[in-house]
């Protein structure tokens, strides 16, 4: 999901949890970048989930510029193993 700590807190408060504790931890791993990553990053997205390419356009890049970014990323990252960080939220709400 593309949520941050504040988003989670707002949702939990809205559904009636007055006491919320969120602990964020970062997991680090090695990941090989595949075609599936590019499809997720630069594809149309699913539902409300917006891909990176769409966020770049929202930020002011043209479709042509986003395509250039995708091309550069593919040249540099496809099949490469990179350090990958994932945030994990542990939530206690009552």
Biopython code that builds the backbone (N, CA, C, O; Angstrom):
import numpy as np
from Bio.PDB.StructureBuilder import StructureBuilder

atoms = [
    (1, "UNK", "N", (0.837, -1.174, 0.000)),
    (1, "UNK", "CA", (0.000, 0.000, 0.000)),
    (1, "UNK", "C", (0.883, 1.238, 0.000)),
    (1, "UNK", "O", (2.036, 1.203, 0.431)),
    (2, "UNK", "N", (0.333, 2.300, -0.479)),
    (2, "UNK", "CA", (1.057, 3.563, -0.491)),
    (2, "UNK", "C", (0.506, 4.496, 0.584)),
    (2, "UNK", "O", (0.076, 5.611, 0.289)),
    (3, "UNK", "N", (0.522, 4.039, 1.810)),
    (3, "UNK", "CA", (0.042, 4.835, 2.931)),
    (3, "UNK", "C", (1.225, 5.260, 3.766)),
    (3, "UNK", "O", (2.270, 4.610, 3.767)),
    (4, "UNK", "N", (1.050, 6.365, 4.484)),
    (4, "UNK", "CA", (2.054, 6.727, 5.467)),
    (4, "UNK", "C", (1.415, 6.690, 6.854)),
    (4, "UNK", "O", (0.221, 6.426, 6.996)),
    (5, "UNK", "N", (2.214, 6.955, 7.851)),
    (5, "UNK", "CA", (1.763, 6.856, 9.240)),
    (5, "UNK", "C", (0.549, 7.749, 9.506)),
    (5, "UNK", "O", (-0.385, 7.334, 10.191)),
    (6, "UNK", "N", (0.556, 8.953, 8.977)),
    (6, "UNK", "CA", (-0.554, 9.896, 9.188)),
    (6, "UNK", "C", (-1.838, 9.376, 8.549)),
    (6, "UNK", "O", (-2.908, 9.488, 9.147)),
    (7, "UNK", "N", (-1.753, 8.808, 7.345)),
    (7, "UNK", "CA", (-2.937, 8.244, 6.680)),
    (7, "UNK", "C", (-3.584, 7.169, 7.547)),
    (7, "UNK", "O", (-4.806, 7.138, 7.693)),
    (8, "UNK", "N", (-2.773, 6.295, 8.117)),
    (8, "UNK", "CA", (-3.285, 5.210, 8.952)),
    (8, "UNK", "C", (-3.967, 5.783, 10.188)),
    (8, "UNK", "O", (-5.050, 5.338, 10.569)),
    (9, "UNK", "N", (-3.337, 6.760, 10.804)),
    (9, "UNK", "CA", (-3.900, 7.378, 12.002)),
    (9, "UNK", "C", (-5.237, 8.051, 11.703)),
    (9, "UNK", "O", (-6.174, 7.925, 12.491)),
    (10, "UNK", "N", (-5.343, 8.754, 10.595)),
    (10, "UNK", "CA", (-6.591, 9.423, 10.211)),
    (10, "UNK", "C", (-7.712, 8.408, 10.016)),
    (10, "UNK", "O", (-8.823, 8.616, 10.504)),
    (11, "UNK", "N", (-7.436, 7.315, 9.311)),
    (11, "UNK", "CA", (-8.451, 6.291, 9.061)),
    (11, "UNK", "C", (-8.908, 5.648, 10.367)),
    (11, "UNK", "O", (-10.107, 5.486, 10.591)),
    (12, "UNK", "N", (-7.970, 5.286, 11.218)),
    (12, "UNK", "CA", (-8.334, 4.637, 12.478)),
    (12, "UNK", "C", (-9.118, 5.574, 13.392)),
    (12, "UNK", "O", (-10.046, 5.136, 14.073)),
    (13, "UNK", "N", (-8.764, 6.840, 13.417)),
    (13, "UNK", "CA", (-9.517, 7.821, 14.199)),
    (13, "UNK", "C", (-10.928, 7.971, 13.641)),
    (13, "UNK", "O", (-11.891, 8.050, 14.403)),
    (14, "UNK", "N", (-11.054, 8.009, 12.322)),
    (14, "UNK", "CA", (-12.363, 8.174, 11.676)),
    (14, "UNK", "C", (-13.314, 7.022, 11.962)),
    (14, "UNK", "O", (-14.529, 7.220, 12.003)),
    (15, "UNK", "N", (-12.780, 5.816, 12.162)),
    (15, "UNK", "CA", (-13.653, 4.668, 12.434)),
    (15, "UNK", "C", (-13.822, 4.413, 13.931)),
    (15, "UNK", "O", (-14.388, 3.393, 14.325)),
    (16, "UNK", "N", (-13.333, 5.338, 14.771)),
    (16, "UNK", "CA", (-13.665, 5.274, 16.179)),
    (16, "UNK", "C", (-12.601, 4.821, 17.152)),
    (16, "UNK", "O", (-12.925, 4.526, 18.303)),
    (17, "UNK", "N", (-11.358, 4.753, 16.747)),
    (17, "UNK", "CA", (-10.291, 4.365, 17.676)),
    (17, "UNK", "C", (-9.628, 5.627, 18.235)),
    (17, "UNK", "O", (-8.870, 6.290, 17.526)),
    (18, "UNK", "N", (-9.907, 5.965, 19.507)),
    (18, "UNK", "CA", (-9.328, 7.194, 20.063)),
    (18, "UNK", "C", (-7.865, 7.046, 20.489)),
    (18, "UNK", "O", (-7.141, 8.039, 20.563)),
    (19, "UNK", "N", (-7.430, 5.828, 20.765)),
    (19, "UNK", "CA", (-6.059, 5.597, 21.226)),
    (19, "UNK", "C", (-5.317, 4.763, 20.185)),
    (19, "UNK", "O", (-5.642, 3.599, 19.952)),
    (20, "UNK", "N", (-4.330, 5.377, 19.574)),
    (20, "UNK", "CA", (-3.606, 4.729, 18.478)),
    (20, "UNK", "C", (-2.108, 4.838, 18.736)),
    (20, "UNK", "O", (-1.587, 5.915, 19.027)),
    (21, "UNK", "N", (-1.434, 3.709, 18.624)),
    (21, "UNK", "CA", (0.030, 3.696, 18.708)),
    (21, "UNK", "C", (0.548, 3.000, 17.447)),
    (21, "UNK", "O", (0.164, 1.868, 17.150)),
    (22, "UNK", "N", (1.413, 3.682, 16.720)),
    (22, "UNK", "CA", (1.989, 3.131, 15.494)),
    (22, "UNK", "C", (3.504, 3.115, 15.638)),
    (22, "UNK", "O", (4.127, 4.139, 15.920)),
    (23, "UNK", "N", (4.077, 1.952, 15.442)),
    (23, "UNK", "CA", (5.538, 1.813, 15.462)),
    (23, "UNK", "C", (5.995, 1.414, 14.066)),
    (23, "UNK", "O", (5.604, 0.367, 13.550)),
    (24, "UNK", "N", (6.821, 2.252, 13.463)),
    (24, "UNK", "CA", (7.337, 1.967, 12.126)),
    (24, "UNK", "C", (8.716, 1.332, 12.215)),
    (24, "UNK", "O", (9.568, 1.767, 12.989)),
    (25, "UNK", "N", (8.916, 0.309, 11.420)),
    (25, "UNK", "CA", (10.228, -0.317, 11.301)),
    (25, "UNK", "C", (10.564, -0.444, 9.823)),
    (25, "UNK", "O", (9.678, -0.607, 8.984)),
    (26, "UNK", "N", (11.833, -0.368, 9.520)),
    (26, "UNK", "CA", (12.289, -0.477, 8.140)),
    (26, "UNK", "C", (12.996, -1.809, 7.950)),
    (26, "UNK", "O", (13.913, -2.153, 8.696)),
    (27, "UNK", "N", (12.559, -2.549, 6.944)),
    (27, "UNK", "CA", (13.212, -3.802, 6.577)),
    (27, "UNK", "C", (14.053, -3.547, 5.332)),
    (27, "UNK", "O", (13.593, -2.910, 4.384)),
    (28, "UNK", "N", (15.271, -4.039, 5.338)),
    (28, "UNK", "CA", (16.170, -3.857, 4.207)),
    (28, "UNK", "C", (16.483, -5.223, 3.601)),
    (28, "UNK", "O", (16.761, -6.187, 4.315)),
    (29, "UNK", "N", (16.433, -5.286, 2.274)),
    (29, "UNK", "CA", (16.730, -6.536, 1.581)),
    (29, "UNK", "C", (17.361, -6.222, 0.232)),
    (29, "UNK", "O", (17.475, -5.062, -0.163)),
    (30, "UNK", "N", (17.765, -7.267, -0.459)),
    (30, "UNK", "CA", (18.269, -7.141, -1.823)),
    (30, "UNK", "C", (17.170, -7.625, -2.760)),
    (30, "UNK", "O", (16.552, -8.659, -2.506)),
    (31, "UNK", "N", (16.922, -6.895, -3.829)),
    (31, "UNK", "CA", (15.852, -7.259, -4.749)),
    (31, "UNK", "C", (16.326, -7.095, -6.189)),
    (31, "UNK", "O", (16.967, -6.103, -6.538)),
    (32, "UNK", "N", (16.001, -8.081, -7.015)),
    (32, "UNK", "CA", (16.304, -7.965, -8.440)),
    (32, "UNK", "C", (15.131, -7.258, -9.111)),
    (32, "UNK", "O", (13.981, -7.673, -8.975)),
    (33, "UNK", "N", (15.436, -6.191, -9.833)),
    (33, "UNK", "CA", (14.401, -5.414, -10.509)),
    (33, "UNK", "C", (13.987, -6.151, -11.779)),
    (33, "UNK", "O", (14.822, -6.480, -12.621)),
    (34, "UNK", "N", (12.690, -6.404, -11.903)),
    (34, "UNK", "CA", (12.141, -7.176, -13.016)),
    (34, "UNK", "C", (11.186, -6.324, -13.846)),
    (34, "UNK", "O", (10.874, -5.185, -13.498)),
    (35, "UNK", "N", (10.740, -6.899, -14.933)),
    (35, "UNK", "CA", (9.747, -6.238, -15.786)),
    (35, "UNK", "C", (8.484, -5.909, -14.988)),
    (35, "UNK", "O", (7.848, -4.883, -15.227)),
    (36, "UNK", "N", (8.123, -6.772, -14.049)),
    (36, "UNK", "CA", (6.926, -6.534, -13.230)),
    (36, "UNK", "C", (7.041, -5.235, -12.429)),
    (36, "UNK", "O", (6.041, -4.546, -12.227)),
    (37, "UNK", "N", (8.240, -4.897, -11.976)),
    (37, "UNK", "CA", (8.424, -3.634, -11.255)),
    (37, "UNK", "C", (8.085, -2.454, -12.167)),
    (37, "UNK", "O", (7.395, -1.520, -11.759)),
    (38, "UNK", "N", (8.579, -2.509, -13.401)),
    (38, "UNK", "CA", (8.321, -1.408, -14.325)),
    (38, "UNK", "C", (6.846, -1.310, -14.688)),
    (38, "UNK", "O", (6.312, -0.211, -14.835)),
    (39, "UNK", "N", (6.192, -2.448, -14.831)),
    (39, "UNK", "CA", (4.754, -2.439, -15.111)),
    (39, "UNK", "C", (4.004, -1.772, -13.965)),
    (39, "UNK", "O", (3.073, -1.002, -14.198)),
    (40, "UNK", "N", (4.400, -2.059, -12.739)),
    (40, "UNK", "CA", (3.747, -1.466, -11.571)),
    (40, "UNK", "C", (4.083, 0.026, -11.459)),
    (40, "UNK", "O", (3.208, 0.836, -11.154)),
    (41, "UNK", "N", (5.333, 0.384, -11.700)),
    (41, "UNK", "CA", (5.750, 1.775, -11.554)),
    (41, "UNK", "C", (5.200, 2.682, -12.649)),
    (41, "UNK", "O", (4.795, 3.814, -12.383)),
    (42, "UNK", "N", (5.189, 2.175, -13.886)),
    (42, "UNK", "CA", (4.829, 3.039, -15.006)),
    (42, "UNK", "C", (3.528, 2.639, -15.691)),
    (42, "UNK", "O", (3.138, 3.269, -16.674)),
    (43, "UNK", "N", (2.852, 1.616, -15.202)),
    (43, "UNK", "CA", (1.573, 1.200, -15.768)),
    (43, "UNK", "C", (0.443, 2.095, -15.282)),
    (43, "UNK", "O", (0.671, 3.101, -14.610)),
    (44, "UNK", "N", (-0.766, 1.714, -15.632)),
    (44, "UNK", "CA", (-1.942, 2.512, -15.290)),
    (44, "UNK", "C", (-2.294, 2.465, -13.806)),
    (44, "UNK", "O", (-2.971, 3.364, -13.308)),
    (45, "UNK", "N", (-1.851, 1.443, -13.101)),
    (45, "UNK", "CA", (-2.213, 1.314, -11.694)),
    (45, "UNK", "C", (-3.542, 0.592, -11.554)),
    (45, "UNK", "O", (-4.257, 0.379, -12.533)),
    (46, "UNK", "N", (-3.857, 0.223, -10.328)),
    (46, "UNK", "CA", (-5.091, -0.505, -10.057)),
    (46, "UNK", "C", (-5.909, 0.257, -9.034)),
    (46, "UNK", "O", (-5.384, 0.662, -7.997)),
    (47, "UNK", "N", (-7.192, 0.457, -9.315)),
    (47, "UNK", "CA", (-8.061, 1.148, -8.372)),
    (47, "UNK", "C", (-7.524, 2.529, -8.053)),
    (47, "UNK", "O", (-7.236, 3.328, -8.944)),
    (48, "UNK", "N", (-7.396, 2.790, -6.763)),
    (48, "UNK", "CA", (-6.898, 4.091, -6.316)),
    (48, "UNK", "C", (-5.373, 4.145, -6.256)),
    (48, "UNK", "O", (-4.792, 5.205, -6.022)),
    (49, "UNK", "N", (-4.740, 3.013, -6.465)),
    (49, "UNK", "CA", (-3.275, 2.975, -6.397)),
    (49, "UNK", "C", (-2.687, 3.607, -7.654)),
    (49, "UNK", "O", (-2.906, 3.125, -8.765)),
    (50, "UNK", "N", (-1.953, 4.674, -7.468)),
    (50, "UNK", "CA", (-1.379, 5.424, -8.582)),
    (50, "UNK", "C", (0.092, 5.054, -8.704)),
    (50, "UNK", "O", (0.820, 5.039, -7.712)),
    (51, "UNK", "N", (0.526, 4.757, -9.921)),
    (51, "UNK", "CA", (1.913, 4.396, -10.158)),
    (51, "UNK", "C", (2.837, 5.605, -10.146)),
    (51, "UNK", "O", (2.396, 6.754, -10.174)),
    (52, "UNK", "N", (4.122, 5.314, -10.105)),
    (52, "UNK", "CA", (5.157, 6.345, -10.073)),
    (52, "UNK", "C", (5.083, 7.253, -11.304)),
    (52, "UNK", "O", (5.224, 8.470, -11.188)),
    (53, "UNK", "N", (4.862, 6.666, -12.469)),
    (53, "UNK", "CA", (4.766, 7.460, -13.694)),
    (53, "UNK", "C", (3.651, 8.487, -13.623)),
    (53, "UNK", "O", (3.828, 9.632, -14.038)),
    (54, "UNK", "N", (2.505, 8.081, -13.098)),
    (54, "UNK", "CA", (1.367, 8.999, -12.959)),
    (54, "UNK", "C", (1.690, 10.099, -11.946)),
    (54, "UNK", "O", (1.295, 11.251, -12.129)),
    (55, "UNK", "N", (2.400, 9.746, -10.891)),
    (55, "UNK", "CA", (2.788, 10.757, -9.898)),
    (55, "UNK", "C", (3.753, 11.780, -10.511)),
    (55, "UNK", "O", (3.692, 12.966, -10.185)),
    (56, "UNK", "N", (4.633, 11.323, -11.389)),
    (56, "UNK", "CA", (5.534, 12.250, -12.073)),
    (56, "UNK", "C", (4.748, 13.219, -12.947)),
    (56, "UNK", "O", (5.064, 14.407, -13.002)),
    (57, "UNK", "N", (3.723, 12.712, -13.631)),
    (57, "UNK", "CA", (2.883, 13.582, -14.455)),
    (57, "UNK", "C", (2.119, 14.581, -13.592)),
    (57, "UNK", "O", (2.006, 15.754, -13.946)),
    (58, "UNK", "N", (1.599, 14.117, -12.468)),
    (58, "UNK", "CA", (0.894, 15.013, -11.552)),
    (58, "UNK", "C", (1.837, 16.099, -11.051)),
    (58, "UNK", "O", (1.414, 17.228, -10.800)),
    (59, "UNK", "N", (3.103, 15.760, -10.906)),
    (59, "UNK", "CA", (4.115, 16.713, -10.467)),
    (59, "UNK", "C", (4.576, 17.677, -11.547)),
    (59, "UNK", "O", (5.359, 18.586, -11.269)),
    (60, "UNK", "N", (4.096, 17.492, -12.791)),
    (60, "UNK", "CA", (4.405, 18.455, -13.836)),
    (60, "UNK", "C", (5.163, 17.933, -15.041)),
    (60, "UNK", "O", (5.368, 18.679, -15.998)),
    (61, "UNK", "N", (5.590, 16.670, -15.028)),
    (61, "UNK", "CA", (6.280, 16.134, -16.194)),
    (61, "UNK", "C", (5.276, 15.803, -17.291)),
    (61, "UNK", "O", (4.137, 15.428, -17.012)),
    (62, "UNK", "N", (5.707, 15.944, -18.531)),
    (62, "UNK", "CA", (4.857, 15.562, -19.654)),
    (62, "UNK", "C", (4.920, 14.045, -19.828)),
    (62, "UNK", "O", (5.772, 13.375, -19.246)),
    (63, "UNK", "N", (4.008, 13.521, -20.635)),
    (63, "UNK", "CA", (4.008, 12.085, -20.907)),
    (63, "UNK", "C", (5.323, 11.671, -21.575)),
    (63, "UNK", "O", (5.854, 10.596, -21.294)),
    (64, "UNK", "N", (5.841, 12.520, -22.452)),
    (64, "UNK", "CA", (7.109, 12.237, -23.120)),
    (64, "UNK", "C", (8.256, 12.198, -22.111)),
    (64, "UNK", "O", (9.125, 11.330, -22.196)),
    (65, "UNK", "N", (8.266, 13.126, -21.163)),
    (65, "UNK", "CA", (9.316, 13.150, -20.144)),
    (65, "UNK", "C", (9.245, 11.919, -19.235)),
    (65, "UNK", "O", (10.274, 11.364, -18.852)),
    (66, "UNK", "N", (8.025, 11.497, -18.894)),
    (66, "UNK", "CA", (7.859, 10.290, -18.083)),
    (66, "UNK", "C", (8.385, 9.080, -18.848)),
    (66, "UNK", "O", (9.019, 8.205, -18.257)),
    (67, "UNK", "N", (8.131, 9.020, -20.148)),
    (67, "UNK", "CA", (8.641, 7.923, -20.975)),
    (67, "UNK", "C", (10.172, 7.926, -20.985)),
    (67, "UNK", "O", (10.792, 6.863, -20.982)),
    (68, "UNK", "N", (10.780, 9.108, -20.995)),
    (68, "UNK", "CA", (12.239, 9.204, -20.943)),
    (68, "UNK", "C", (12.771, 8.687, -19.604)),
    (68, "UNK", "O", (13.781, 7.985, -19.560)),
    (69, "UNK", "N", (12.086, 9.040, -18.516)),
    (69, "UNK", "CA", (12.481, 8.543, -17.193)),
    (69, "UNK", "C", (12.399, 7.023, -17.169)),
    (69, "UNK", "O", (13.313, 6.354, -16.688)),
    (70, "UNK", "N", (11.301, 6.481, -17.689)),
    (70, "UNK", "CA", (11.140, 5.025, -17.719)),
    (70, "UNK", "C", (12.266, 4.364, -18.511)),
    (70, "UNK", "O", (12.822, 3.355, -18.077)),
    (71, "UNK", "N", (12.599, 4.925, -19.660)),
    (71, "UNK", "CA", (13.671, 4.372, -20.491)),
    (71, "UNK", "C", (15.003, 4.376, -19.737)),
    (71, "UNK", "O", (15.731, 3.383, -19.755)),
    (72, "UNK", "N", (15.316, 5.480, -19.083)),
    (72, "UNK", "CA", (16.564, 5.567, -18.317)),
    (72, "UNK", "C", (16.578, 4.570, -17.164)),
    (72, "UNK", "O", (17.593, 3.917, -16.922)),
    (73, "UNK", "N", (15.459, 4.448, -16.452)),
    (73, "UNK", "CA", (15.377, 3.488, -15.350)),
    (73, "UNK", "C", (15.577, 2.067, -15.863)),
    (73, "UNK", "O", (16.295, 1.274, -15.254)),
    (74, "UNK", "N", (14.936, 1.752, -16.990)),
    (74, "UNK", "CA", (15.080, 0.405, -17.554)),
    (74, "UNK", "C", (16.540, 0.119, -17.912)),
    (74, "UNK", "O", (17.057, -0.959, -17.617)),
    (75, "UNK", "N", (17.201, 1.089, -18.548)),
    (75, "UNK", "CA", (18.595, 0.899, -18.945)),
    (75, "UNK", "C", (19.497, 0.667, -17.736)),
    (75, "UNK", "O", (20.431, -0.132, -17.798)),
    (76, "UNK", "N", (19.220, 1.359, -16.648)),
    (76, "UNK", "CA", (20.081, 1.287, -15.474)),
    (76, "UNK", "C", (19.710, 0.174, -14.495)),
    (76, "UNK", "O", (20.581, -0.348, -13.799)),
    (77, "UNK", "N", (18.416, -0.199, -14.432)),
    (77, "UNK", "CA", (17.965, -1.055, -13.337)),
    (77, "UNK", "C", (17.473, -2.447, -13.717)),
    (77, "UNK", "O", (17.524, -3.356, -12.888)),
    (78, "UNK", "N", (17.000, -2.638, -14.943)),
    (78, "UNK", "CA", (16.416, -3.928, -15.302)),
    (78, "UNK", "C", (17.423, -5.057, -15.083)),
    (78, "UNK", "O", (18.544, -5.009, -15.590)),
    (79, "UNK", "N", (17.016, -6.062, -14.330)),
    (79, "UNK", "CA", (17.800, -7.254, -13.994)),
    (79, "UNK", "C", (18.921, -6.983, -12.986)),
    (79, "UNK", "O", (19.699, -7.885, -12.678)),
    (80, "UNK", "N", (19.011, -5.769, -12.477)),
    (80, "UNK", "CA", (20.021, -5.441, -11.471)),
    (80, "UNK", "C", (19.502, -5.787, -10.075)),
    (80, "UNK", "O", (18.298, -5.737, -9.824)),
    (81, "UNK", "N", (20.401, -6.132, -9.187)),
    (81, "UNK", "CA", (20.055, -6.356, -7.786)),
    (81, "UNK", "C", (20.363, -5.063, -7.034)),
    (81, "UNK", "O", (21.476, -4.542, -7.097)),
    (82, "UNK", "N", (19.357, -4.559, -6.324)),
    (82, "UNK", "CA", (19.493, -3.282, -5.622)),
    (82, "UNK", "C", (19.081, -3.441, -4.161)),
    (82, "UNK", "O", (18.343, -4.360, -3.806)),
    (83, "UNK", "N", (19.567, -2.532, -3.325)),
    (83, "UNK", "CA", (19.103, -2.473, -1.947)),
    (83, "UNK", "C", (17.672, -1.958, -1.938)),
    (83, "UNK", "O", (17.348, -1.006, -2.649)),
    (84, "UNK", "N", (16.809, -2.586, -1.132)),
    (84, "UNK", "CA", (15.381, -2.257, -1.131)),
    (84, "UNK", "C", (14.926, -2.070, 0.303)),
    (84, "UNK", "O", (15.179, -2.929, 1.148)),
    (85, "UNK", "N", (14.266, -0.974, 0.590)),
    (85, "UNK", "CA", (13.741, -0.729, 1.927)),
    (85, "UNK", "C", (12.223, -0.752, 1.911)),
    (85, "UNK", "O", (11.586, -0.179, 1.026)),
    (86, "UNK", "N", (11.654, -1.426, 2.904)),
    (86, "UNK", "CA", (10.207, -1.516, 3.054)),
    (86, "UNK", "C", (9.850, -1.087, 4.467)),
    (86, "UNK", "O", (10.446, -1.563, 5.433)),
    (87, "UNK", "N", (8.879, -0.190, 4.591)),
    (87, "UNK", "CA", (8.405, 0.225, 5.908)),
    (87, "UNK", "C", (7.284, -0.705, 6.347)),
    (87, "UNK", "O", (6.381, -1.020, 5.572)),
    (88, "UNK", "N", (7.355, -1.140, 7.604)),
    (88, "UNK", "CA", (6.334, -1.995, 8.193)),
    (88, "UNK", "C", (5.769, -1.259, 9.399)),
    (88, "UNK", "O", (6.518, -0.780, 10.250)),
    (89, "UNK", "N", (4.440, -1.169, 9.469)),
    (89, "UNK", "CA", (3.788, -0.496, 10.592)),
    (89, "UNK", "C", (3.168, -1.529, 11.520)),
    (89, "UNK", "O", (2.372, -2.366, 11.094)),
    (90, "UNK", "N", (3.541, -1.461, 12.786)),
    (90, "UNK", "CA", (2.902, -2.265, 13.824)),
    (90, "UNK", "C", (1.929, -1.333, 14.535)),
    (90, "UNK", "O", (2.326, -0.290, 15.054)),
    (91, "UNK", "N", (0.645, -1.714, 14.557)),
    (91, "UNK", "CA", (-0.403, -0.810, 15.015)),
    (91, "UNK", "C", (-1.141, -1.407, 16.206)),
    (91, "UNK", "O", (-1.520, -2.578, 16.198)),
    (92, "UNK", "N", (-1.337, -0.577, 17.233)),
    (92, "UNK", "CA", (-2.181, -0.923, 18.367)),
    (92, "UNK", "C", (-3.233, 0.172, 18.460)),
    (92, "UNK", "O", (-2.906, 1.337, 18.688)),
    (93, "UNK", "N", (-4.493, -0.203, 18.284)),
    (93, "UNK", "CA", (-5.580, 0.774, 18.335)),
    (93, "UNK", "C", (-6.705, 0.213, 19.190)),
    (93, "UNK", "O", (-7.110, -0.940, 19.039)),
    (94, "UNK", "N", (-7.204, 1.057, 20.095)),
    (94, "UNK", "CA", (-8.344, 0.635, 20.928)),
    (94, "UNK", "C", (-9.179, 1.830, 21.306)),
    (94, "UNK", "O", (-10.183, 1.686, 22.004)),
]
sb = StructureBuilder()
sb.init_structure("model")
sb.init_model(0)
sb.init_chain("A")
sb.init_seg("    ")
for serial, (resi, resn, name, xyz) in enumerate(atoms, 1):
    if name == "N":
        sb.init_residue(resn, " ", resi, " ")
    sb.init_atom(name, np.array(xyz, "f"), 0.0, 1.0, " ", f" {name:<3s}", serial, name[0])
structure = sb.get_structure()
